[in-house]
Amino acid sequence: MSQNVQSRLIAMVTAPAFLFFLLALAIMGWCLLPGQLFALDSPLALNKDVAGYFWGTSDGASGAFAATYNSAPIAFILSLFEYVMPAWAVEKCWLVLLLWLCGFGASRLPYLHGIGRYFAGVFYVVNPVVYLRFVSGGWGVLAVYAVTPFLVSEFVKLIEKPRQRYAVTVALLLTIIGLLQIHGVPLAFILLICIFVGRLLISRQQIKKSLAMLVLCGVLFLCINLFWITRFSEAGGGAPANMPIEEMNYFAVSTALEALSLRGFWCSQPYIDISDLIPFGWILFVPLFGLSIFGAFSMVKSDRARWLGIGFVAVAVVSGLLAIGPKVDVISGFIRFLWENVSVYRAFRDSFKFVGLLALAYAFLGAFGLQSLFKILHSIFDSETSRRWSLRIIGAFALILPIFYTLPLFGLWGQMPSTNYPADWSKVRAMIDEDKSDFNVLVLPWHMYLEFPWLQNRSKRLANPASNFFSQPTLTGDNLEIEGSSSNSSNPVSAYVEAVLKQGNEVRDMGKLIAPLNTRYIVLFKAADVNAYDYLATQKDIERVFDGPTIALYRNSYPTSRAYMVNAVTRIKDLADSKRVYSTKKPLDYLFVLDPTQKQDIPPTLTQQKSNDLPQVQIESPTNYRVENKEGGYIVFTLPQRSIRNGWEFNGKPPVAMNLGMSPTFAVDAGSGTIKFSRFYSRELLMYSIAAIGLIACAVIYRRGR
């Protein structure tokens, strides 16, 4: 082998891109084996409701799963790869990519070179933040964490060399972060503001040159993302609006000291900690922290890098205070003020999210500190041999230290082996898929998180995976059920289901109670408090059609339909009064209006007679339903659980009421008509057009900038 080829081979093997790919594979370890990975929040990591997101019919911006609502485009792109490889392989390629991005992105941070690049990459990918997000299924947060170093690098270029192409790349990276998880946008703004302030304090005159490019960046970002920004703005507080103060304490980091050492995740108890493997393992963090402190002082002393050093010290201080705030008496009052007055802050009830920024600051400052230490040592040693071996030993120690501090990350220490859904789950899905009609599936037990005995994980707690597993729309629990906290679900379908389930032991024909939900089937997982649903076997209008080791399937024999006609109105005070639905012999004959004041004006029905025939509903698109009805009256349009309720019209007319507070109801004449989600055509298309213009502008500006 020639010397030239040999040198090229060595350069390729030692290149950060290749080394961090190998490190990502080492971290995955046994997790790379065939089969799916199930973690606490993994079913919620991506929004698989691509159609609902694109058409704007999903209530995701205001629902319990708003955090990952924007990830639908990412889920769509990944789903394309499932045509050429198994879904579990796509999932694991995605995780390998995220881990690689963590290391490679951190190695490219500004002002780093040599050993500093390798240390930043290793420390940023091998630390408790990555481990805890990985093992708990917080893959959306992990994805934001992985992209953030690239954002820093491009933003620093924009500040130092204001050019249009950097404005474009920053806007696009912010867009990617916003799509991966909505929490990432406020975190990115905190990071960029701290860096900007550092520049402003040191080079106020030079910052003026960047203002025009910053404005351009902001305009491009706003144009591309206006469609989802509008959705979240209209949602108001969304799920955070219903969060009581108890949730702030429940989701806070365990202790301030553990958070500052990048641990202390609120639900880390089920997972292996370094202290379980190495007694007093937390001490391993002390030299890493010391290196970061040394790096901070070194950057502040550097004429060129001082401004960025100040910015990252600010990032560390701000993120550290926000992370430990609920646990520190001195600032807990301010944190409580934020909780009670700033609804956006409640989205960060899991204060460990701020620890991700702290990890970035540690990695960057520590890497700069290691570079500075190498310069000092290089000048101390007179002998070339002594200098070379001393630097190698210190460099190896610095790179190995994060690995020992985060040993449980590698292969997740066997805590989350690859597995698959039970065989009887697949049988139930096949049975439901044989029914080609339009219906919803009620999934019980009614919990957002359940303990599944069939899981081989160390922790068997898992977010309900039904919406990802079944082909049809599912009705699942979306209440966190925190002790001392009432339900924070604002979904009207969830409220009705909870009211119905409370009557379970008192009724014998529950089928008609769930008929207004268009529920044709009930899936019962044999998990959690499954015995509490024994009353299903005694219902007259619900038949058990399958009973397996881990799942059972029931069919509702009461008629259901996406839309049905009623010709009588009855008012109920609230859903606690839903027994009146049960006492009605035929609940699909009535419009149940939640009207405690009895003041809502409902137009009279157009006919006093009603046939037993359900109207014919033809799905033309997710926003258009063609309805054929034989008589006039009220037509109740049932929607899936996570659908938006506003914006639906019948032949251009808005609803006259909401049946049971959840189903748009229209006054109609006999004949045919179209129920349309008119907001898509009046607003969403306009927003998408603006986004397309923004993307085209980015392409043109970037090309001209080069």
C-alpha positions as CSV (number, residue, x, y, z in Angstrom):
1,M,0.0,0.0,0.0
2,S,1.5,3.3,-1.0
3,Q,2.1,6.0,1.6
4,N,-0.4,8.3,-0.1
5,V,-3.2,5.7,0.1
6,Q,-2.3,4.8,3.6
7,S,-2.5,8.4,4.7
8,R,-5.8,8.8,3.1
9,L,-7.1,5.7,4.8
10,I,-5.9,7.0,8.2
11,A,-7.5,10.4,7.5
12,M,-10.9,8.7,6.7
13,V,-10.8,6.4,9.7
14,T,-10.0,9.3,12.1
15,A,-12.5,11.7,10.5
16,P,-15.1,12.9,13.0
17,A,-17.9,11.9,10.6
18,F,-16.8,8.2,10.6
19,L,-15.8,8.0,14.2
20,F,-19.1,9.3,15.5
21,F,-20.9,6.9,13.2
22,L,-19.1,4.1,14.9
23,L,-19.8,5.6,18.3
24,A,-23.5,5.7,17.4
25,L,-23.5,2.1,16.4
26,A,-21.7,1.2,19.7
27,I,-24.3,3.1,21.7
28,M,-27.2,1.3,20.0
29,G,-25.4,-2.1,20.6
30,W,-27.9,-4.9,21.2
31,C,-30.8,-2.5,20.3
32,L,-29.8,-2.9,16.6
33,L,-31.2,-6.5,16.6
34,P,-34.4,-7.1,14.6
35,G,-37.5,-6.0,16.4
36,Q,-39.1,-2.8,17.6
37,L,-38.0,-0.7,20.5
38,F,-40.6,0.2,23.1
39,A,-39.9,3.0,25.5
40,L,-42.1,5.1,27.8
41,D,-42.9,7.9,25.3
42,S,-41.8,6.2,22.1
43,P,-45.3,5.8,20.7
44,L,-45.6,9.6,21.0
45,A,-42.2,10.5,19.5
46,L,-43.7,11.2,16.0
47,N,-47.1,12.3,14.9
48,K,-48.3,9.5,12.6
49,D,-51.5,11.4,11.7
50,V,-50.0,12.9,8.6
51,A,-53.4,13.4,6.9
52,G,-54.9,15.2,9.9
53,Y,-51.8,17.5,10.0
54,F,-51.7,18.3,6.3
55,W,-55.5,19.0,6.0
56,G,-55.5,20.8,9.3
57,T,-58.4,18.7,10.7
58,S,-56.4,17.4,13.7
59,D,-56.7,19.2,17.0
60,G,-53.0,18.4,17.7
61,A,-52.0,22.0,18.5
62,S,-54.4,22.1,21.4
63,G,-54.4,18.4,22.4
64,A,-52.4,16.4,24.9
65,F,-49.9,15.5,22.2
66,A,-49.2,19.0,21.0
67,A,-45.4,18.7,21.6
68,T,-44.9,16.3,18.7
69,Y,-47.8,17.5,16.6
70,N,-45.5,19.2,14.1
71,S,-43.4,16.1,13.5
72,A,-46.0,14.7,11.0
73,P,-43.8,15.7,7.9
74,I,-40.8,13.9,9.5
75,A,-43.1,10.9,10.1
76,F,-44.2,11.0,6.5
77,I,-40.6,11.1,5.1
78,L,-39.6,8.1,7.4
79,S,-42.7,6.2,6.3
80,L,-41.5,6.3,2.7
81,F,-38.5,4.2,3.7
82,E,-40.9,1.5,5.0
83,Y,-41.5,0.6,1.3
84,V,-37.9,-0.8,1.1
85,M,-37.2,-1.9,4.6
86,P,-39.1,-3.1,7.8
87,A,-40.6,-0.4,10.0
88,W,-38.3,-1.5,12.9
89,A,-35.3,-1.0,10.7
90,V,-36.4,2.5,9.7
91,E,-36.9,3.4,13.4
92,K,-33.4,2.2,14.3
93,C,-31.8,4.0,11.3
94,W,-33.5,7.2,12.6
95,L,-32.1,6.7,16.1
96,V,-28.6,6.0,14.7
97,L,-28.8,9.2,12.6
98,L,-29.8,11.2,15.7
99,L,-26.9,9.9,17.7
100,W,-24.5,10.5,14.9
101,L,-25.8,14.1,14.5
102,C,-25.2,14.7,18.2
103,G,-21.6,13.8,17.9
104,F,-20.8,15.2,14.5
105,G,-22.7,18.5,15.0
106,A,-20.9,19.2,18.3
107,S,-17.5,18.5,16.7
108,R,-18.2,21.3,14.2
109,L,-18.9,24.0,16.8
110,P,-17.0,27.2,16.2
111,Y,-13.5,27.8,17.6
112,L,-12.9,24.1,18.2
113,H,-10.0,22.1,16.6
114,G,-8.0,19.0,17.2
115,I,-8.8,17.2,20.5
116,G,-11.4,19.9,21.3
117,R,-13.6,18.7,18.3
118,Y,-13.5,15.1,19.4
119,F,-14.1,15.9,23.1
120,A,-17.2,18.1,22.2
121,G,-18.6,15.4,20.0
122,V,-18.1,12.5,22.5
123,F,-19.3,14.5,25.5
124,Y,-22.4,15.8,23.7
125,V,-23.5,12.4,22.6
126,V,-22.4,10.4,25.6
127,N,-24.0,12.0,28.6
128,P,-27.0,11.3,30.9
129,V,-29.2,13.7,28.9
130,V,-29.0,11.6,25.8
131,Y,-29.2,8.4,27.8
132,L,-32.4,9.4,29.7
133,R,-34.1,10.7,26.6
134,F,-33.2,7.6,24.7
135,V,-34.2,5.0,27.3
136,S,-37.5,6.9,28.1
137,G,-38.5,7.3,24.5
138,G,-38.2,11.1,24.4
139,W,-36.9,10.8,20.8
140,G,-38.5,14.1,19.7
141,V,-36.5,16.0,22.4
142,L,-33.4,14.0,21.4
143,A,-33.9,15.0,17.8
144,V,-34.0,18.7,18.7
145,Y,-30.9,18.2,20.9
146,A,-29.1,16.6,17.9
147,V,-29.8,19.5,15.5
148,T,-29.0,22.3,18.0
149,P,-25.2,22.3,17.5
150,F,-25.7,22.9,13.7
151,L,-27.9,25.8,14.5
152,V,-25.2,27.3,16.8
153,S,-22.5,27.0,14.1
154,E,-24.7,28.7,11.5
155,F,-25.8,31.4,13.8
156,V,-22.2,32.2,14.8
157,K,-21.4,32.5,11.1
158,L,-24.4,34.8,10.6
159,I,-23.1,37.1,13.5
160,E,-19.5,37.1,12.4
161,K,-19.9,37.2,8.7
162,P,-23.4,38.5,7.9
163,R,-24.4,36.9,4.7
164,Q,-27.7,36.0,3.1
165,R,-26.9,32.3,2.9
166,Y,-26.4,32.1,6.7
167,A,-29.7,33.8,7.3
168,V,-31.3,31.1,5.1
169,T,-29.6,28.2,6.9
170,V,-30.5,29.5,10.3
171,A,-34.1,29.9,9.3
172,L,-34.2,26.4,7.9
173,L,-32.6,24.8,10.9
174,L,-35.1,26.6,13.2
175,T,-37.8,25.2,10.9
176,I,-36.5,21.7,11.3
177,I,-36.3,22.1,15.1
178,G,-39.9,23.4,15.1
179,L,-41.0,20.4,13.1
180,L,-39.2,17.9,15.3
181,Q,-40.8,19.1,18.5
182,I,-42.4,22.4,19.4
183,H,-40.5,22.7,22.7
184,G,-37.3,23.1,20.6
185,V,-38.3,26.5,19.3
186,P,-38.3,28.3,22.7
187,L,-35.1,26.4,23.7
188,A,-33.5,27.5,20.5
189,F,-34.5,31.2,21.1
190,I,-33.1,31.1,24.6
191,L,-29.8,29.8,23.2
192,L,-29.6,32.3,20.3
193,I,-30.6,35.2,22.5
194,C,-27.8,34.4,25.0
195,I,-25.2,34.2,22.2
196,F,-26.5,37.4,20.6
197,V,-26.3,39.2,24.0
198,G,-22.7,38.0,24.3
199,R,-21.8,39.5,21.0
200,L,-23.7,42.7,21.8
201,L,-21.7,43.2,25.0
202,I,-18.3,42.8,23.4
203,S,-18.8,44.0,19.8
204,R,-21.7,46.4,19.8
205,Q,-20.6,48.2,16.7
206,Q,-20.1,45.0,14.6
207,I,-23.5,43.7,15.6
208,K,-25.2,46.4,13.6
209,K,-24.0,44.7,10.4
210,S,-25.9,41.5,11.4
211,L,-29.2,43.2,12.1
212,A,-30.4,43.1,8.4
213,M,-29.6,39.4,8.1
214,L,-31.3,38.7,11.4
215,V,-34.4,40.4,10.2
216,L,-34.2,38.4,6.9
217,C,-33.8,35.2,8.9
218,G,-36.9,36.1,11.0
219,V,-39.0,36.9,8.0
220,L,-38.1,33.7,6.2
221,F,-38.7,31.6,9.3
222,L,-42.1,33.3,9.9
223,C,-43.2,32.7,6.3
224,I,-42.3,29.0,6.2
225,N,-43.8,28.3,9.6
226,L,-46.8,30.6,9.7
227,F,-49.3,27.8,9.1
228,W,-48.4,25.9,12.3
229,I,-47.7,29.1,14.3
230,T,-51.3,30.2,13.5
231,R,-52.7,26.8,14.6
232,F,-50.9,27.0,17.9
233,S,-51.9,30.6,18.4
234,E,-55.5,29.8,17.9
235,A,-55.3,26.9,20.3
236,G,-54.5,29.4,23.0
237,G,-53.0,27.7,26.0
238,G,-54.0,24.3,24.7
239,A,-53.1,21.4,27.0
240,P,-50.9,23.7,29.2
241,A,-54.0,25.9,30.0
242,N,-55.4,23.0,32.1
243,M,-52.2,22.1,34.0
244,P,-52.5,22.6,37.7
245,I,-49.5,23.7,39.8
246,E,-49.1,20.2,41.1
247,E,-47.7,19.2,37.8
248,M,-44.8,21.6,38.1
249,N,-43.6,19.8,41.2
250,Y,-44.3,16.4,39.9
251,F,-42.3,16.8,36.7
252,A,-39.4,18.8,38.2
253,V,-35.9,17.4,38.4
254,S,-35.2,15.2,41.4
255,T,-32.6,17.5,43.0
256,A,-30.7,20.6,41.9
257,L,-27.3,18.8,42.2
258,E,-28.4,15.9,40.0
259,A,-29.7,18.3,37.4
260,L,-26.5,20.3,37.3
261,S,-24.7,17.0,36.8
262,L,-27.0,16.3,33.8
263,R,-29.1,13.8,35.7
264,G,-32.3,14.1,37.8
265,F,-34.8,13.3,35.1
266,W,-38.3,13.2,36.8
267,C,-38.9,9.5,35.8
268,S,-35.4,8.2,35.9
269,Q,-36.1,5.8,38.9
270,P,-37.0,2.8,36.7
271,Y,-33.7,3.1,34.8
272,I,-30.2,2.1,35.7
273,D,-28.1,5.0,36.9
274,I,-24.3,5.2,36.9
275,S,-24.4,5.0,40.7
276,D,-26.0,1.5,40.3
277,L,-22.9,0.3,38.4
278,I,-20.1,2.4,40.0
279,P,-20.4,3.4,43.6
280,F,-20.2,7.2,43.8
281,G,-20.2,7.3,40.1
282,W,-21.4,10.9,40.1
283,I,-17.9,11.9,41.1
284,L,-16.8,11.1,37.5
285,F,-18.6,14.3,36.6
286,V,-16.4,16.5,38.7
287,P,-13.4,16.7,36.4
288,L,-15.8,17.2,33.4
289,F,-17.4,20.1,35.2
290,G,-14.0,21.5,36.2
291,L,-12.9,21.3,32.5
292,S,-16.0,23.3,31.6
293,I,-15.2,26.0,34.2
294,F,-11.6,26.2,32.9
295,G,-12.9,26.5,29.4
296,A,-15.2,29.3,30.3
297,F,-12.3,31.3,31.9
298,S,-10.1,30.5,28.8
299,M,-12.8,31.8,26.4
300,V,-13.3,35.0,28.4
301,K,-9.6,35.6,28.2
302,S,-9.5,35.0,24.5
303,D,-9.8,38.2,22.4
304,R,-11.5,36.4,19.5
305,A,-13.7,34.0,21.3
306,R,-14.6,36.1,24.4
307,W,-18.1,37.1,23.1
308,L,-19.1,33.5,22.4
309,G,-17.7,32.4,25.8
310,I,-19.8,35.0,27.5
311,G,-22.8,33.8,25.5
312,F,-22.3,30.2,26.5
313,V,-21.8,31.0,30.1
314,A,-25.1,32.8,29.9
315,V,-26.7,29.7,28.3
316,A,-25.3,27.6,31.2
317,V,-26.6,30.0,33.9
318,V,-30.1,30.5,32.4
319,S,-30.7,26.9,31.5
320,G,-29.3,25.7,34.8
321,L,-31.6,28.1,36.8
322,L,-34.7,27.2,34.8
323,A,-33.9,23.5,35.2
324,I,-33.4,23.6,39.0
325,G,-35.9,26.4,39.7
326,P,-38.8,24.4,41.1
327,K,-36.4,22.7,43.6
328,V,-34.6,25.9,44.8
329,D,-36.4,28.0,47.4
330,V,-34.6,31.2,46.4
331,I,-36.0,31.2,42.8
332,S,-39.0,28.9,43.2
333,G,-41.3,32.0,43.7
334,F,-40.3,33.4,40.3
335,I,-40.8,30.0,38.7
336,R,-44.2,29.8,40.3
337,F,-45.0,33.2,38.9
338,L,-44.0,32.0,35.4
339,W,-46.2,29.0,35.8
340,E,-49.3,31.0,36.8
341,N,-48.9,33.8,34.3
342,V,-47.1,32.4,31.2
343,S,-48.9,29.4,29.8
344,V,-46.0,28.7,27.4
345,Y,-43.8,28.0,30.4
346,R,-46.1,25.3,31.5
347,A,-45.1,23.4,28.4
348,F,-41.8,23.0,30.2
349,R,-43.3,21.4,33.3
350,D,-40.6,18.7,32.6
351,S,-37.8,21.1,33.6
352,F,-35.2,18.5,32.6
353,K,-35.7,19.9,29.0
354,F,-33.5,22.8,30.0
355,V,-30.7,20.5,31.0
356,G,-30.2,19.8,27.3
357,L,-28.9,23.3,26.8
358,L,-26.7,22.9,29.9
359,A,-25.2,19.8,28.3
360,L,-24.4,21.8,25.2
361,A,-22.7,24.5,27.2
362,Y,-20.6,21.9,29.2
363,A,-19.6,20.2,25.9
364,F,-18.5,23.4,24.2
365,L,-16.8,25.1,27.1
366,G,-15.2,21.8,28.2
367,A,-13.8,21.3,24.6
368,F,-12.4,24.8,24.6
369,G,-10.9,24.2,28.0
370,L,-9.2,21.0,26.8
371,Q,-7.7,22.8,23.8
372,S,-6.4,25.5,26.1
373,L,-5.0,22.9,28.5
374,F,-3.2,21.2,25.6
375,K,-1.6,24.6,24.7
376,I,-0.3,25.0,28.2
377,L,1.1,21.5,28.4
378,H,2.6,21.8,25.0
379,S,4.7,24.7,26.2
380,I,5.7,23.0,29.5
381,F,7.4,19.9,28.1
382,D,10.8,20.2,26.5
383,S,11.0,16.7,25.2
384,E,9.0,15.9,22.2
385,T,8.4,12.4,23.3
386,S,7.3,13.4,26.8
387,R,5.0,16.1,25.3
388,R,3.5,13.6,22.8
389,W,2.8,10.9,25.4
390,S,1.5,13.3,28.0
391,L,-1.0,14.8,25.6
392,R,-2.1,11.4,24.4
393,I,-2.7,10.2,28.0
394,I,-4.6,13.3,29.0
395,G,-6.6,13.4,25.8
396,A,-7.6,9.7,26.1
397,F,-8.6,10.3,29.7
398,A,-10.8,13.2,28.7
399,L,-12.5,11.2,26.0
400,I,-13.0,8.1,28.1
401,L,-14.4,10.0,31.1
402,P,-17.8,10.8,29.6
403,I,-18.1,7.1,28.5
404,F,-17.6,5.8,32.0
405,Y,-19.9,8.5,33.4
406,T,-22.7,7.3,31.1
407,L,-22.0,3.6,30.8
408,P,-25.8,2.6,30.9
409,L,-26.2,4.4,27.5
410,F,-24.3,1.7,25.6
411,G,-26.9,-0.9,24.5
412,L,-29.1,0.7,27.2
413,W,-27.5,-2.0,29.4
414,G,-30.1,-4.5,28.2
415,Q,-33.0,-2.4,29.6
416,M,-34.9,-2.2,26.3
417,P,-34.4,-5.2,24.1
418,S,-35.9,-5.4,20.7
419,T,-39.3,-7.0,20.6
420,N,-42.6,-7.0,18.7
421,Y,-46.2,-6.6,19.3
422,P,-47.9,-9.8,20.5
423,A,-49.3,-12.1,17.9
424,D,-52.9,-11.7,19.2
425,W,-52.7,-8.0,18.6
426,S,-52.0,-8.6,14.9
427,K,-55.0,-11.0,14.8
428,V,-57.3,-8.3,16.3
429,R,-56.0,-5.7,13.9
430,A,-56.7,-8.1,10.9
431,M,-60.2,-8.7,12.2
432,I,-61.0,-5.0,12.5
433,D,-59.5,-4.3,9.1
434,E,-61.9,-6.7,7.5
435,D,-64.7,-4.3,8.3
436,K,-64.5,-1.7,5.5
437,S,-67.0,0.7,7.0
438,D,-66.2,4.1,8.6
439,F,-66.0,3.8,12.4
440,N,-63.9,4.5,15.5
441,V,-62.3,2.0,17.9
442,L,-62.6,2.5,21.7
443,V,-59.4,1.4,23.4
444,L,-59.5,0.3,27.1
445,P,-58.2,0.4,29.8
446,W,-58.8,4.2,29.6
447,H,-55.3,5.4,30.4
448,M,-52.6,7.4,28.6
449,Y,-49.9,5.2,30.1
450,L,-50.2,1.5,30.9
451,E,-48.1,-1.3,32.3
452,F,-47.9,-4.0,29.6
453,P,-46.8,-7.5,31.0
454,W,-45.6,-8.7,27.6
455,L,-42.9,-6.0,27.4
456,Q,-39.4,-7.4,28.0
457,N,-38.2,-4.0,29.1
458,R,-36.9,-3.2,32.6
459,S,-39.7,-0.7,32.8
460,K,-43.0,-2.0,31.4
461,R,-44.8,1.3,31.4
462,L,-45.6,2.6,27.9
463,A,-47.7,5.3,26.3
464,N,-50.8,3.8,24.7
465,P,-49.6,2.7,21.3
466,A,-53.1,2.0,19.8
467,S,-53.2,5.0,17.5
468,N,-50.0,3.9,15.8
469,F,-50.9,0.2,15.7
470,F,-54.5,0.2,14.4
471,S,-55.5,1.5,11.0
472,Q,-58.8,3.1,12.2
473,P,-59.2,6.2,14.4
474,T,-58.9,5.2,18.0
475,L,-60.3,6.7,21.2
476,T,-57.7,6.4,23.9
477,G,-57.1,7.9,27.3
478,D,-55.2,11.2,27.2
479,N,-55.2,12.1,30.9
480,L,-51.8,11.8,32.8
481,E,-53.7,10.9,36.0
482,I,-51.2,12.5,38.3
483,E,-52.0,12.0,41.9
484,G,-53.6,15.1,43.3
485,S,-54.3,16.6,39.8
486,S,-57.6,16.5,37.9
487,S,-57.7,15.5,34.3
488,N,-56.0,18.0,32.1
489,S,-57.6,16.8,28.9
490,S,-59.6,19.4,27.1
491,N,-60.9,17.0,24.5
492,P,-64.7,16.7,24.5
493,V,-64.7,13.1,23.3
494,S,-62.4,12.2,26.2
495,A,-64.8,13.9,28.6
496,Y,-67.8,12.0,27.3
497,V,-65.9,8.6,27.4
498,E,-64.9,9.2,31.0
499,A,-68.5,10.0,31.9
500,V,-69.7,6.8,30.2
501,L,-67.1,4.6,31.8
502,K,-68.2,5.8,35.2
503,Q,-71.6,4.2,34.6
504,G,-70.1,0.9,33.5
505,N,-71.3,-1.3,36.4
506,E,-74.7,0.4,36.3
507,V,-75.8,-0.3,32.7
508,R,-76.4,-3.4,30.6
509,D,-76.5,-1.9,27.1
510,M,-73.5,0.3,26.9
511,G,-73.4,-0.1,23.1
512,K,-76.0,2.6,22.7
513,L,-74.0,4.9,25.0
514,I,-70.9,4.7,22.8
515,A,-73.0,4.9,19.6
516,P,-72.8,8.7,19.4
517,L,-69.0,8.2,19.2
518,N,-69.4,6.1,16.1
519,T,-67.7,3.3,18.0
520,R,-68.1,-0.1,16.3
521,Y,-65.4,-2.0,18.2
522,I,-63.9,-2.0,21.7
523,V,-60.3,-3.2,22.1
524,L,-59.4,-4.3,25.7
525,F,-55.7,-4.6,26.5
526,K,-55.0,-7.1,29.2
527,A,-53.0,-4.6,31.1
528,A,-53.2,-2.2,34.0
529,D,-56.7,-2.4,35.7
530,V,-58.2,-4.7,33.1
531,N,-60.4,-6.3,35.7
532,A,-62.3,-3.1,36.2
533,Y,-63.8,-3.7,32.8
534,D,-65.4,-7.1,33.5
535,Y,-68.8,-5.5,33.0
536,L,-68.2,-5.5,29.2
537,A,-69.0,-9.2,29.3
538,T,-72.5,-8.6,30.7
539,Q,-73.6,-5.9,28.2
540,K,-76.6,-6.9,26.0
541,D,-75.5,-5.0,22.9
542,I,-71.7,-5.7,23.1
543,E,-70.4,-9.0,21.9
544,R,-66.9,-10.4,22.6
545,V,-65.6,-11.7,19.2
546,F,-62.0,-12.5,20.2
547,D,-60.2,-13.2,23.5
548,G,-56.4,-13.7,23.4
549,P,-53.7,-13.8,26.1
550,T,-53.0,-10.1,25.9
551,I,-56.0,-8.5,24.1
552,A,-59.7,-8.9,23.7
553,L,-62.1,-7.5,21.0
554,Y,-65.7,-6.6,21.4
555,R,-68.2,-5.6,18.7
556,N,-71.0,-3.1,19.3
557,S,-74.2,-4.4,17.9
558,Y,-76.0,-1.1,18.2
559,P,-76.1,0.8,14.9
560,T,-73.3,3.4,14.4
561,S,-72.5,5.8,11.6
562,R,-70.3,8.7,10.8
563,A,-73.4,10.8,10.5
564,Y,-77.0,10.3,11.7
565,M,-80.3,12.1,11.6
566,V,-82.2,13.3,14.7
567,N,-85.5,15.2,15.0
568,A,-85.7,16.0,18.7
569,V,-83.7,18.2,21.1
570,T,-83.0,17.6,24.8
571,R,-80.8,19.7,27.0
572,I,-78.4,18.4,29.7
573,K,-76.5,20.4,32.2
574,D,-73.1,18.6,31.8
575,L,-71.7,15.3,30.9
576,A,-72.2,14.1,34.5
577,D,-75.8,14.1,33.5
578,S,-75.1,11.7,30.6
579,K,-77.3,9.1,32.3
580,R,-80.1,10.7,30.3
581,V,-78.4,9.4,27.2
582,Y,-78.7,5.9,28.6
583,S,-82.3,6.4,29.8
584,T,-83.2,7.4,26.2
585,K,-84.3,4.3,24.4
586,K,-82.8,5.5,21.1
587,P,-80.0,8.0,21.7
588,L,-79.4,8.4,18.0
589,D,-82.8,10.0,17.8
590,Y,-81.8,13.0,19.9
591,L,-79.6,16.1,19.8
592,F,-78.2,16.4,23.3
593,V,-77.2,20.0,23.9
594,L,-74.9,20.9,26.8
595,D,-76.6,24.0,27.9
596,P,-76.6,24.6,31.7
597,T,-78.2,28.1,31.2
598,Q,-81.0,26.7,28.9
599,K,-80.5,29.8,26.8
600,Q,-79.0,28.4,23.6
601,D,-81.4,29.0,20.7
602,I,-81.9,25.9,18.6
603,P,-84.0,26.2,15.4
604,P,-87.0,23.9,15.2
605,T,-86.6,20.6,13.4
606,L,-87.7,20.5,9.8
607,T,-89.8,17.3,10.3
608,Q,-91.5,15.6,13.1
609,Q,-91.0,12.1,11.7
610,K,-87.8,10.1,11.5
611,S,-87.1,6.8,9.7
612,N,-84.8,4.2,11.0
613,D,-82.5,4.5,8.0
614,L,-79.1,6.0,8.7
615,P,-77.9,8.6,6.1
616,Q,-75.5,7.4,3.5
617,V,-72.0,9.0,4.0
618,Q,-69.4,8.9,1.3
619,I,-65.9,10.1,2.1
620,E,-64.6,12.2,-0.8
621,S,-61.5,13.4,1.1
622,P,-60.6,14.1,4.7
623,T,-62.2,17.5,4.3
624,N,-65.3,16.5,2.3
625,Y,-68.1,14.1,3.2
626,R,-71.1,13.6,0.8
627,V,-74.3,12.9,2.7
628,E,-77.5,11.4,1.3
629,N,-80.5,11.7,3.8
630,K,-84.1,10.8,3.2
631,E,-85.7,13.4,5.4
632,G,-84.9,16.8,7.0
633,G,-84.0,17.5,10.6
634,Y,-80.7,17.7,12.3
635,I,-77.7,15.7,11.1
636,V,-75.1,14.9,13.7
637,F,-71.5,14.5,12.3
638,T,-69.3,12.4,14.5
639,L,-65.6,13.1,14.5
640,P,-62.6,11.1,15.6
641,Q,-61.2,11.9,19.1
642,R,-58.4,14.1,17.9
643,S,-60.2,16.1,15.3
644,I,-60.8,19.8,15.4
645,R,-64.5,20.7,16.0
646,N,-64.6,24.2,14.5
647,G,-64.5,25.0,10.8
648,W,-67.0,22.3,9.5
649,E,-70.0,23.4,7.4
650,F,-72.9,21.7,5.7
651,N,-73.6,23.2,2.3
652,G,-71.8,26.4,3.4
653,K,-73.8,26.7,6.7
654,P,-72.2,26.4,10.2
655,P,-73.4,24.0,12.9
656,V,-76.4,25.0,15.0
657,A,-75.1,23.1,18.0
658,M,-72.6,20.5,19.2
659,N,-74.1,17.2,20.1
660,L,-72.9,16.3,23.6
661,G,-70.4,19.1,23.2
662,M,-68.3,17.1,20.7
663,S,-70.2,16.5,17.3
664,P,-71.1,19.4,14.9
665,T,-74.8,19.3,14.2
666,F,-76.5,20.9,11.2
667,A,-80.0,21.7,10.3
668,V,-80.7,20.1,6.9
669,D,-83.4,19.5,4.3
670,A,-84.1,16.1,2.7
671,G,-81.7,15.2,-0.1
672,S,-78.0,15.4,-0.5
673,G,-75.3,17.7,0.8
674,T,-71.7,18.1,1.6
675,I,-70.1,18.4,5.0
676,K,-66.9,20.3,4.4
677,F,-64.0,21.5,6.5
678,S,-64.1,24.9,4.9
679,R,-61.2,26.3,6.8
680,F,-58.8,24.3,4.8
681,Y,-59.8,26.1,1.6
682,S,-60.2,29.5,3.2
683,R,-57.1,29.6,5.3
684,E,-54.8,26.5,5.2
685,L,-54.2,26.7,1.5
686,L,-53.2,30.3,1.9
687,M,-50.8,29.5,4.7
688,Y,-49.3,26.7,2.6
689,S,-48.8,29.1,-0.3
690,I,-46.9,31.5,2.0
691,A,-44.8,28.6,3.2
692,A,-44.0,27.6,-0.4
693,I,-43.1,31.2,-1.3
694,G,-40.8,31.2,1.8
695,L,-39.1,28.0,0.7
696,I,-38.6,29.3,-2.9
697,A,-37.2,32.5,-1.5
698,C,-34.8,30.5,0.6
699,A,-33.6,28.6,-2.4
700,V,-33.1,31.7,-4.5
701,I,-31.4,33.7,-1.7
702,Y,-29.1,30.8,-0.8
703,R,-28.1,30.3,-4.5
704,R,-27.4,34.0,-5.0
705,G,-25.5,34.1,-1.7
706,R,-23.1,31.4,-2.8
